Amino acid sequence: MIEMWNKRYAQIEYVYGKEPNEFFKEQIQKLPNGKILLPAEGEGRNAVFAAQNNWQVEAFDSSSEAKNKAENLAKEKAVKLNYKISSFEEAKYEENTFDLIALIYAHSSNRQQNHQKLIKLLKPGGILLLEGFSKYQIKNSTGGPKSLDLLFSPQELTADFDELSEIELTETETYLSEGEHHLGRASIIRLIGKK
């Protein structure tokens, strides 16, 4: 899997573009600045936007090519990131550290375990944001995993994040324009929750 992501991110252009995800951009601008974690951050578009908005940014991805591109984008925009090469399973951060954790198309095989690990990293009162592909995306060719197990359902996410309060969960169809791999009508899920 790492090989596939390294190959994808090795191209010169930014596969998902340089602009932040729209949902992420909208939500982060409503929140007071603090410390943010971006798991499976890819080429850094969301991390760089957060840093431009005075967040203290921690990010990780399993791809070294992704990290290189994220650091180049940060340099281009004159901001600082702390970006590690790590899988979800290997990622190590102090518990109760982050004001915000944002999972933007961060699909993983150990979904429930990884999601519950992230809850521990949030400070009390911290916010978790998620946007990802719903199981209905399996019928579309506009991005995302080709395995139902890696796609999200409202029931799974509600169970994964049942320790959070004030959960807002939306399953919808939208038009994505985030580079060649997220382009066209897509079935997505968005979740906002508070620890």
Secondary structure, DSSP 8 states (H G I E B T S, - for coil): -HHHHHHHHTSSS-TT-SS--HHHHHHHTTS---EEEETT-TTSHHHHHHHHTT-EEEEEES-HHHHHHHHHHHHHTT---EEEE--TTT----TT-EEEEEEES---TTHHHHHHHHHHHEEEEEEEEEEEEBGGGGG-SSSS-SSGGGSB-HHHHHHHTTT-EEEEEEEEEEEEESSTTSEEEEEEEEEEEE-
